[in-house]
Each structure stands twice: as C-alpha cells, then as structure tokens.
Amino acid sequence: MHMFPAAEKISADLIEWRHYLHRHAEVSFQEKATAAFIVEKLKGWGLDVRHPVAKTGVVARLGRGKPVIALRADMDALPLTEATDLPYASQNPGVMHACGHDAHVAALLGVARLMRDNPPPRGSVKFIFQPSEEKVGPDGHSGASLMVAEGALEDVDAIVGLHVWSTRPAGQVCFSPGPQMAAAGAFEAVITGFGGHGASPHRAVDPVVLAAQAVLNMQAIVSRKLNPIDTGVVTIGVIKGGSEHNIIPESVELHGTLRAFKDEVFEEIKKEIARCLDTVKPLGGDYTLSFDTGYPVVHNHPGLTQLVQEVAVQAFGADNVKPGEPVMGSEDFSFYANQVPGCFIRLGAGFSDRENPDHHNPRFDIDESVLPLATGLLDAAARRYLSDPVEP
C-alpha cells in the first residue's frame, strides 16, 4: 500500500491531537473546549478562521480563488461512560468519543497543516469543523443543517467527508456513488386507554395491550407493506408506561426510529405507522403521534466520487478500495451533499489482532495507524479536485 509521506511525517502529532480530544470529549453543541483547541491550531498556522458558527462550529479557509472544495469533520462525542481503560480515556464523566469524531478532527487538522506547508497552486480549501452530528437540537437543527443555514457552504463547489469505521479492516476504503446512508427519523406516540385495577381489566381499556398490538403490527410494515425491492427499518426503542404491577395505566408511550433510502419509501413508512396506531381506536383507545424527520439520505455525487475513488486506488491499491454498500445508519453530511456535490468516505479503522466493538459502544476504539491515511486521502482528494474539478 502506498502511504502518504507528508501525512506520515506528522503522524505523531495526529495521534497527540486525537488523544487530547478524546480526553476532553464534549457532547453535541457543547464542544467549546474542542473548538478552542481547533481555533488555536488553525490561527497558529495562519488560516482565516470564523468562529463560532452554528453555536460552537469552526470554519477556516486557505486560499482565495476558485474552485473551492470543502472538507468536513464532526466534533461531538456521545453521552456514554467510557469502558476502555485507555491512558487517554475521557476525563469528562459520562461523555465519550465512541464514534470516532476525535479522529475526524485530528485528521482534518492534519490536512490544514499540510495545506499550510504546501498550499495548492490554485483554488481554495474550506475546513468545516461541525458540532452536533449525533443530535438534533431543540430548534430542529443538527450541526450540519445549522452550518449550512449560517453560510458554511457559501461559494463552495464540492465537499468531501470521511468517517472511520471500526468494523472494517484498517486501511480499507469503502464508498460508491449514489445512496450511502439512510434517511432517518424518529417518532413518538402516546396511546391512551382507561385506567383501572389490574384485577378488573373488563372495567378498563388497557393501553399496554393496545401498545403491544401496535408494536407487533409495525414489525410487519417492512415485510408486508413495502415493495420487496425497497428497504426500510422500523424499530421501537422505548416503551414507557405504568407505575405498579396491579394498576392498568391511563397511557403508554412508544418511541421509535424509521429508516429508508428513498424519500417516497420514508413517507410510506410514516403512513403505515399511523395506520398501525389506528387499530387502537376500535378497541376503545386513542393516540397522538409526532415525527421528527431527522436526516436525509446521504447521496454521493457520481463525478466527485469517481475522482476520489481514483485518488484512493492510486494511494491504497485497488484491492483496498471496496464498493460502499449502503448502511441504515444516518449522517447529517447529507445536508451538505444536498446543496453541492458531495462524497462521503468510510475508512476502515479496525484492529487485526483484537476485538473491534461497533460504534456507540463504551469499548469503542480505532487503530490509530489510519490517522495519516485519513489525512493523506483528504489532502490528495482536495488537491486533485482543485486541479481538475468535476462538473456539478
């Protein structure tokens, strides 16, 4: 595998930066120390820096001309207690970088450092350090949608993002044109009945039974209501209701998620969830239902993706560049890619000699040998685009 010599030279710095960020993990829209660390580095390297953007985000620019390519890293950690025993484990109780965003920030800082040392001969690069990929705020914005609303993509012609992937071998790159990650939404339903004594169910309308029936009906949406060539997910993550073993409660809450790769399928699932809940009415119950539409589908632009794949093949070898099978996880990179041509890359970061827990696991970790690979690939892709931009 051909490495990136300039990125390899700063690999110790990349690891040091990642360790600092990992120790000081911060949750969505609270990434103040993270942003301060980023701003200090970027200003020290002489880049033009705008901060804050989208509450805690950072946008930096190198160069003034056209074309303009943006590179994006997400900054937020998860509300999770770390269980790794790493020497650089999180020092913030109940907060952990369990999805690799610390690696993304370190890698993008590395690109800024390389670009400062060897600026591209033409065009400009925007470095977008984004808050809150993991969570939508009370105003309905994720970090990406708020960054877009506050002008982070102004005059940008294309954007590239990268995500380390703990369940793929280190150094394996996976991405394809078209849909890569699903549209995701959440829903909350409150099923109401008529409470009573557990010993006299005939005098009550039991919302627990109604909720159970609705949940089972929802599990048939994908298998019996969608076209078999389409895909979707309906998962109930929370069932909440009741206070005592012998009391039939007044109501039960259901919280769930839905996923799809097509907008029309996503809307069909929403309609079917409502139909499943309608079944409580003939049995004497009622319900309320609300949706949070969440993130759109991540679509990789064909021309930009081909360009980045050519760079990846040259660097990693064809055997290490795999088609990116779509996954049902979601990513708010979609808000950028809906505005300008985008390419989202998954870079394998799994260990070859030990367990690789999935993302959002308290034992999550990555093989740090991939940090210079991430930096080098983003740097090379940006330089290639600036020298030979693709059509929108």
Secondary structure as GFF3:
##gff-version 3
##sequence-region A 1 392
A	DSSP	alpha_helix	5	9	.	.	.	ID=ss1
A	DSSP	alpha_helix	11	23	.	.	.	ID=ss2
A	DSSP	alpha_helix	32	44	.	.	.	ID=ss3
A	DSSP	beta_strand	48	53	.	.	.	ID=ss4
A	DSSP	beta_strand	57	62	.	.	.	ID=ss5
A	DSSP	beta_strand	68	74	.	.	.	ID=ss6
A	DSSP	alpha_helix	101	117	.	.	.	ID=ss7
A	DSSP	beta_strand	124	130	.	.	.	ID=ss8
A	DSSP	alpha_helix	143	149	.	.	.	ID=ss9
A	DSSP	beta_strand	158	169	.	.	.	ID=ss10
A	DSSP	beta_strand	173	174	.	.	.	ID=ss11
A	DSSP	beta_strand	178	181	.	.	.	ID=ss12
A	DSSP	beta_strand	183	192	.	.	.	ID=ss13
A	DSSP	beta_strand	196	197	.	.	.	ID=ss14
A	DSSP	three_ten_helix	201	203	.	.	.	ID=ss15
A	DSSP	alpha_helix	207	218	.	.	.	ID=ss16
A	DSSP	alpha_helix	221	224	.	.	.	ID=ss17
A	DSSP	beta_strand	232	240	.	.	.	ID=ss18
A	DSSP	beta_strand	247	248	.	.	.	ID=ss19
A	DSSP	beta_strand	251	260	.	.	.	ID=ss20
A	DSSP	alpha_helix	263	278	.	.	.	ID=ss21
A	DSSP	beta_strand	286	295	.	.	.	ID=ss22
A	DSSP	beta_strand	298	300	.	.	.	ID=ss23
A	DSSP	alpha_helix	302	316	.	.	.	ID=ss24
A	DSSP	three_ten_helix	318	320	.	.	.	ID=ss25
A	DSSP	beta_strand	321	322	.	.	.	ID=ss26
A	DSSP	alpha_helix	334	337	.	.	.	ID=ss27
A	DSSP	beta_strand	342	350	.	.	.	ID=ss28
A	DSSP	three_ten_helix	368	370	.	.	.	ID=ss29
A	DSSP	alpha_helix	371	387	.	.	.	ID=ss30
###
